[in-house]
Amino acid sequence: MIFHQFTKPVSYLDYIKFQDTSRKKKRESTLFLEHEATITSGSTAISTNLLVNPGFLQEKGIHFYEIQRGGDFTAHELGQLVVYFHLDLAARNLSIGNFLREMQEMLIVSVYEIWGLALIMDKENPGLYLKSQPEWKIVSLGIYFKQFFTSFGFALNLSNQCSVFQFINPCGQKSENMKSISMLGADPSLRQKFIDHFSEAWMNFLIKKYPSPISNKVRWIK
């Protein structure tokens, strides 16, 4: 298992290439990165949730891609922390349900420990929301499962102003309900502490609870 933390923005197409290689070789990793302004549509996207045409996005310097993950339209921009998971669930004897539930629970705990913000799940709408304002979405979630190998992951709005979201109804919801850690008055400079906290919990979860006979050694690349 490789944990890779990127110091510079990663282009969306470069990630897709990395994802394809990981899937072909069954190579596990967890990535921490940022993308420049990008809008993506998932396999169940509703066309009316894209509020402008792709040509307009291109003029604004916003990349647009139709991809294989589940879900509707979502956006990425600098200041948003994106975490991608490439896991061989079959080798780890880890069910899709347990993967999703425990990953989100660790994310909820990490956000609370670092920023004191209580997040909750919504069974009807994927992602994590502020408990005190349940319509405010802080984390977007989109995982792709094929032959029990995962890709994509979650996007935590950290220091971004969620401006790219204005061009879509993110996952069918109102763009003004997308909030970031900084917009809530919390300190986004604690980004590294969050990464350290979450990655330690995630690493321990995989190694101790769902070890893999193939990929149980951990290596960090920064």
C-alpha positions in Angstrom: 0.0 0.0 0.0 1.5 3.3 -1.1 0.3 6.6 0.5 1.2 9.4 -1.9 0.8 13.1 -0.9 1.3 15.4 -3.9 2.7 18.9 -3.3 1.5 20.3 -6.7 -1.9 20.1 -8.4 -2.5 16.9 -10.4 -4.3 17.1 -13.7 -7.5 15.1 -13.8 -6.4 13.2 -16.9 -3.2 12.2 -15.2 -5.2 10.8 -12.3 -7.4 8.8 -14.7 -4.3 7.3 -16.3 -2.9 6.4 -12.9 -6.2 4.9 -11.9 -6.3 2.7 -15.0 -2.8 1.4 -14.4 -3.6 0.7 -10.7 -6.6 -1.3 -11.7 -4.8 -3.3 -14.3 -2.0 -4.2 -12.0 -4.2 -4.4 -8.8 -1.8 -2.0 -7.2 -3.1 -0.4 -4.0 -2.6 3.2 -3.0 -4.2 6.2 -1.2 -3.6 9.6 -2.8 -3.9 13.0 -1.3 -4.0 15.8 -3.9 -5.7 18.8 -5.4 -7.1 19.4 -8.9 -7.4 22.7 -10.8 -10.9 23.9 -11.7 -12.7 20.8 -13.0 -16.3 19.7 -13.4 -17.1 16.0 -13.8 -20.3 14.0 -14.4 -20.8 10.6 -13.1 -22.6 7.6 -14.7 -26.0 8.7 -13.3 -25.7 12.4 -14.0 -28.8 14.3 -14.9 -28.1 16.6 -17.9 -30.1 19.5 -16.5 -27.8 19.7 -13.4 -25.2 21.2 -15.7 -26.2 24.8 -15.8 -23.9 26.0 -18.6 -22.6 24.4 -21.8 -19.2 22.8 -21.9 -18.0 25.6 -24.3 -18.7 28.2 -21.6 -16.6 26.1 -19.1 -13.7 26.0 -21.5 -13.8 29.8 -21.9 -13.6 30.0 -18.1 -10.6 27.7 -18.0 -12.6 25.0 -16.3 -12.0 21.4 -17.4 -15.0 19.1 -18.0 -15.0 15.3 -18.1 -17.6 12.5 -18.2 -16.3 9.7 -16.0 -17.2 6.2 -14.7 -17.8 6.9 -11.1 -21.3 6.8 -9.7 -23.3 10.0 -9.0 -24.1 13.3 -10.6 -22.1 16.4 -11.3 -19.5 17.6 -8.9 -16.6 20.1 -9.0 -13.0 20.4 -8.0 -10.9 23.5 -7.5 -7.6 24.5 -5.8 -7.9 24.5 -2.0 -10.1 21.4 -2.0 -8.4 18.2 -0.6 -9.1 15.2 -2.8 -8.4 11.7 -1.4 -8.5 8.7 -3.8 -8.6 5.1 -2.8 -7.3 2.1 -4.9 -8.1 -1.0 -2.9 -8.3 -4.7 -3.7 -11.4 -5.5 -1.7 -11.4 -9.1 -2.6 -7.8 -9.6 -1.4 -8.7 -7.9 1.9 -12.0 -9.7 2.3 -13.6 -6.3 2.7 -17.2 -5.7 1.6 -18.2 -2.6 -0.3 -20.6 -1.7 2.5 -18.0 -1.9 5.2 -15.5 0.0 3.1 -17.9 2.9 2.6 -19.2 3.0 6.2 -15.9 2.8 8.0 -14.1 5.2 5.6 -16.8 7.8 6.2 -16.8 7.2 10.0 -13.0 7.8 10.1 -13.5 10.9 8.0 -16.1 12.2 10.4 -13.9 11.6 13.4 -10.8 13.2 11.8 -12.7 16.4 10.9 -14.1 16.6 14.4 -10.7 16.0 16.0 -8.9 18.6 13.9 -11.6 21.3 13.5 -14.3 20.5 16.0 -16.9 20.4 13.3 -19.5 17.6 13.6 -20.4 16.0 10.2 -23.2 13.6 9.5 -24.1 11.2 6.7 -27.3 11.4 4.6 -28.8 8.1 3.4 -30.5 9.8 0.5 -27.7 12.1 -0.6 -24.0 10.8 -0.7 -21.5 13.0 1.1 -21.0 14.5 4.5 -23.0 17.4 5.9 -22.6 19.8 8.8 -24.7 18.5 11.7 -25.9 22.0 12.8 -26.8 22.9 9.2 -27.7 19.6 7.5 -28.2 21.2 4.1 -24.6 22.4 4.1 -22.3 19.9 2.3 -18.7 19.8 3.2 -17.5 16.5 1.6 -18.4 15.1 -1.8 -18.3 11.4 -2.2 -18.0 9.3 -5.4 -16.5 5.8 -5.4 -16.2 3.5 -8.4 -16.2 -0.3 -7.8 -15.3 -2.8 -10.6 -14.3 -6.4 -9.9 -14.0 -5.5 -6.2 -11.2 -2.9 -6.9 -12.0 0.7 -5.9 -11.1 4.1 -7.4 -12.0 7.7 -6.9 -12.9 8.7 -3.4 -13.9 11.9 -1.6 -13.3 15.7 -1.8 -13.1 17.8 1.3 -13.8 21.5 0.8 -10.9 23.0 2.7 -9.8 26.5 1.8 -11.7 26.8 -1.5 -14.6 29.2 -1.9 -16.7 26.7 -3.9 -17.0 29.1 -6.8 -16.8 26.4 -9.5 -20.0 24.8 -8.0 -22.1 27.7 -9.2 -22.1 26.2 -12.7 -23.8 23.0 -11.6 -26.4 21.6 -9.3 -23.9 19.5 -7.4 -25.4 16.0 -7.0 -28.8 17.6 -7.8 -28.5 20.1 -4.8 -28.1 23.8 -4.6 -24.6 25.1 -5.2 -24.9 27.7 -2.4 -25.1 24.8 0.1 -21.6 23.8 -0.7 -19.4 25.0 2.1 -15.7 24.7 3.0 -13.8 24.5 6.2 -12.6 28.1 5.8 -16.1 29.4 5.0 -17.2 28.0 8.4 -14.5 30.0 10.2 -12.2 27.1 10.8 -8.5 27.1 10.1 -7.7 25.4 6.7 -3.9 25.5 7.5 -4.5 22.4 9.7 -4.6 20.5 6.4 -1.5 18.4 7.2 -2.7 17.5 10.7 -5.9 16.3 9.1 -4.0 14.2 6.5 -1.8 12.7 9.3 -4.8 11.9 11.5 -6.9 10.4 8.8 -4.1 8.4 7.1 -3.0 6.9 10.4 -6.6 5.7 11.2 -7.0 4.4 7.6 -3.7 2.6 7.6 -4.4 0.9 11.0 -7.9 0.0 9.7 -6.5 -1.8 6.7 -3.5 -3.5 8.3 -5.1 -4.6 11.5 -8.7 -5.3 10.5 -8.5 -6.2 6.8 -4.9 -7.2 6.1 -4.0 -8.2 2.5 -1.6 -11.1 1.8 -0.5 -9.2 -1.3 -0.1 -5.6 -0.2 0.3 -5.1 3.6 3.4 -3.1 3.7 3.0 0.7 3.9 5.2 3.2 2.0 4.8 7.0 2.1 5.7 9.2 -0.9 5.7 13.0 -0.4 
